[in-house]
Amino acid sequence: MMLGALAILLGILFKGQNVAYMVGLAFAIAASANFPALLLSMLWRRFTTNGAVASMLVGTICYVNPKQT
């Protein structure tokens, strides 16, 4: 129920936006979260679940707020 209300609210807020741009933005955020975890899991033998979560959080934060890095 809450997720549906959030989707409706975001739909109202972004009413005049370009849909293709918003989809591209969503894919970019997802890629910035998933790519570090994927790359590290292939290259680092002792990569753990905690490391995957940390790399996903750092990748997302770096994309959303690039001035912090």
N, C-alpha and C positions, 0 to 999 in steps of 0.2 A: 504494500500500500504506500509506504513511504517512498520507495523507489519510483513509483508511478507519479506521485506528486512532485518529486524532484525533476523528473523528465518533463512534466508539463510546465513547471516553473522555468526550467532552462529553455524550453521551446518558446515560451513567451518572451524571455529576455533576449534571445538571439533571433528574433523574428525576421529582421532584415538582412541577415548574414548570408553569405554565399555557402551553400551546402557542400560543394566540392572542397572549399577551403577548410571547413570545419572537419570534414572526414579526413583530409590530409593531416590536419593538426592532431587528430586523435591517433592516427597511425604513427605519426612522428613521436608522440609521447609514449606509445606502446613500444616502439622500437628502441627508444632510449632507455627504457626500463629492461627490456628483454635481452638486448644485444650484449651488455657486459656480462650478464649471468651465463649466457650461451657460450661466449668466447672463453670466459674463465673456466667453465666446466669442461671444455675440450682441452685446454692447455695446462691446467693446474690439477695434478693428481689428487691432492689433499683438499680439494674444494668441498665445502660442507653446505648444509642447508642454511646455516646462519650466514655464511658468506654469500650465498645466492640472494638471500633477503636483503642483506646490506648493500650488495651491488645494485639490486633493483631499486632500492630507495635512493641511493646516491645518484644513479642515472636519471631517475625521475626528477629529483630535486635540481640537478644540474640543468635539465632541460627547462623546467618550469621557471627557475630563478637563475639565469646565467650570470648575473652580477655577483653572486656569492662565490663563484669559482675563480 
